[in-house]
């Protein structure tokens, strides 16, 4: 009886995992409120963006990825999992939320099969024979592979936000100089965004152009862009411009002081990063010296203990 307990538990665990995965990916009947909210969310993302993503998802693999991403996105929406920080990171990197979720699920499925495959290799070496090992390996690798895209996205988004903050500091200086030259605030904001063709200035320029079309104020557009990208500097800039938008002198002073503050913060971050690298080099040198001392002392110590 005891010999059959472990295989039964292993089979039950695998069957439960497959059932949960199939139920998560199968479409379910939505309520009217959920359906209307889903349509509004799709409309908010924009028809052009969706068509561009469909054009990229060609072939069998692309079609499978699009279907899995749509199903998982619907499942997240039904569960109320917004994942705002991840969505902001993907917006900074200009990646699709559905493709990101599809990548997570497909990598998790790959890890689910990679664990037992690794167990087969270990079994051929005669290290372990317990039937519970492949189950735990499958779950472990599935979990690790599922969260690997999160780490990559957060790392890349942090680097890109750092570049964006540098561009915002220079952008504020350009806006301040344009205001000093006699331009109004809307013209100065757009003129400063047209100086460069980098990705950061393009995002700012597109946000300002959309504000003109929709009839909203440009500082509100900057605040919405900061909310979308998760950049606090743009949201603070929007709030400060909304308070002093009618006074050109105060706007100039506010932008100049904000740009100087951002430069000082960036300089402090650079100095802190340089200090961390110096400490890492110091630790490496100390370890190298310790190893060299052990190499010198070891023969003499062995002679002393042998005597």
N, C-alpha and C positions, 0 to 999 in steps of 0.2 A: 504493500500500500504506500509505503514511504517513497518507493522508487517511482511511483506514478504522480506524486504530488507536485514535484518540480516541473515536469513537462506540462502538466495541466495548468499550472500558474503561468508558465511562459506563454502557452497558447492563448490563455485568457487575456493576458496583458497585451499581446500583439493584436488580438481580435478587437479589444476595446479601443486601442489606438487607431486601428484602421477605420472602425465605426465612427469615432469622433471626427477623424479627418474627412470622411465622406459626408457626414452630416454638416460639417462646417462649410464644405464647398458646394453642397447641393442648394439650389435656389429654393427658398421658402416663400410662403404666401405673406405678402406685406399688407399692412394696414393702409388705409387711405392717407393718413397723416404721414406715415413713413414714405409712401410713394411720392407725395407732393414735395416733401423735404428733399428727397433724392433728386427729383427733377430740378428743384431750385439750386441744389449744389452743383449739378452738372451744368446748368446754365451759367452759374457764377464762374466756373472754370474757364468758360469761353469755348465757342465752337471751333475757332481757328486752332486753338491749342490741341483740342481733341483730334481734329482731322490730321494735324501734323504728327501726333503720336500714332495714329492708325497707319499713316504712310510709312512710319518707321517699322511697325510691327508687321513685316511681310514674311511669308513662308510658314511652314508648319510650326517651327519653334516659336516664331513671333506670334502666331495665332494662339498657340497653347499658352504662352506667357500672358497675352492680353486677356484670355478667358479666365485664367487663374487669378490674375490681378483684379479683374472686375468682381469675381466671386468673393475674394478675400476682402476687397474694399467694401462690398455690400455687407459682409459679415461684421466688419469693424463698425460700420455705420449703424447697424441694427443693435450692436452691443453698446453703443455710445462711446466708443474709444476714439477720442479726437486726435490724440498724439500731436498736439500743437507744436511742440519743440521739433519733432521729426519733420513735420510738414514745413516748418520754417527753414530747417536745414536743407530740405529738398528744393524749396523755392530759391534759396541762395544758389544752389548748384544747378538749378534749372532742370530738374529731373521729375519724372512723373511719379505720383503717389502709387498708382496702380502697378507700374513696373517695379517699383521698389518692393511692394508687398509680394508680388510674384517671385521676385528674386529671393526673398526671405523664405517663402514656402518651398520653392524648388531646392534651395540649398539645404533646408531642413530635411526634406525627403532624401536628398543625397547623403546627408549625414546618417539618416536612419538605416540606410543600406551599407554605409561605409563601416559602421561599428561591427556588424557580423562578419563582414569581409575581413576586417583586421583580426577578428577572433579566429577565423579559419587559418590565417597565416600563423598566428600564435599557437594554434592547436597542432599544426604540422611540426612545430618545434618541440612539442610535448611539454609546454609550460603549464597550461590550464585546461581542465576538461569539464568544469562545472557548466551546466546549461543556463545558469543565471548570468554568466559573464556576457554573452552576446546581447542579452536584453539590456543590461545596464550600459554596455558600450553603445548600443544603438540609440538609447535615450540621451546619453551624454553627448555624442557627436551631433545628434539632431538638434539639441539645445544650443550647442556651441555654434554650429553652422547657421542656425536660425538668427542668432544675434550678431554674427560677423558683419553683415551689411550696416547695422546700426553704428558700430564702431567706425567703419570706414566713412560713413556719411557725416558723422559728428566731427571726425578729424578734418576732412576736407572742407566742411562748412566753417569750422573755426578758422582755418587758414584763409578762406575766401572772405570771411567777415573782417579779418584783420586788414586785408587789402582794401576792403570797402571803407573802413574807418579812416584809413590814410587818404583815400580819395575824397571823403566827406570833408576832412580838414582843409584840403586844398580847394575844394569846391566852395566852402564858406568864405575863404579868402577872396576868391574870384567874385563871389556875389557882393562882398563888402566893397571891393574896388569898383564894381559896376555901379553900385549905389552912390559911391563918392563921385563918380563921373556924371551923375545927374539922371540916371535911369530909375524908373519905378521898380518896385519890388517884383512884380510878375515878369517884367522884361529882364531884370537882372538874374532872376532864378533860371530862366530859360537860356539866356545868353551864356551863363557860366556852364550850363550842362552841355552846350554845343561846342565847347572848346576841344574836347577829346572824344575819341570813338571807342574808349575802353568799355568793358562790360558794365562797370559800375555807373559810369556816366550815361550809358545807354538806358539802364534801368531807371535812373532818375529822370532822364529826358522823356522816356515813354510814360512815366507816371505823370509828369507835368503836361504832356500832350493829351493824355486821357482826361486830365482835370479840365482842360479847355473844352473838350468835346462834351463831357458830362455836365459842365457848368458848376463844378465844385471849386473851392479855393485851392490854390497850389500848395499851401502849407498843409491843408487837410490831405492832399494827395501824398505828400511826403510822409505824413504820419501813418497813412494806410500802407505805404511801402515799408516803413519801419516795422509796422505790425506784421506784415506778411513775411519779411525777412528775419524778424527777430533782432533788429538793430535798435537799441535804446537811444542812440544818438539822434536818429531821424525822428523818433517820437518826441524827444525833448525839444528838438529844433522846431517841430510843428507846433508844440504848445507855446514856445516862446514867441514864434512869429505871429501866432494868433493873438497874443497879448499886445504886441507893439507894432502891428502891421501898418497902422495909420501914421506912425511917426518915423520918418526916414532916418533921423539921427539916432534914435534909440535902436532901430533895426541894425544900423551899421555898427554901433557899439556892441550890441548883443552878439552879432555874428563874429566880429573880430575877437571878442573875449572868448567865445566858444571855440573858435579855431585855435586860439593860443592854448586853451585848456586841453584840447585834444592833442596838440603837439607835445605838450609837457607829459601827458599820460602815455603817449606812444614812446617818448624818450625814456620814461621810467620803466616801461615794459622791456624796451631794448636793453637797458642797463641791467635789469633783473635777469633777463635771459642770458646775457653775457656773464653775469655773476654765477649763475647755475652751471654754465659750461665750464667756467674756471674751476669751480669746486669739483666738478666731475673729473677734470683733468688732474687736479691735485690728489684726489682719491686714487686715481689710476696710477699716478707716480708713486704714491706711498705704498700701494700694493706691489708695484714693481720692485721698489727698494726692499720691501720685506721679503719678497721671494729671493732676491739676490743675496740678502743676508743669510737666509736659511740655506741657500746653496753654498755659501762660504763656511758657515758654522757647522753644517751637518758632518763633514768628514772628521773634523777635530772632535766633535762630540762623540762620534762613534768610536774613535780611538780611546777616548777617556773612559767610556763605559766598558769597553772591552778589557781595559787594564784593571 
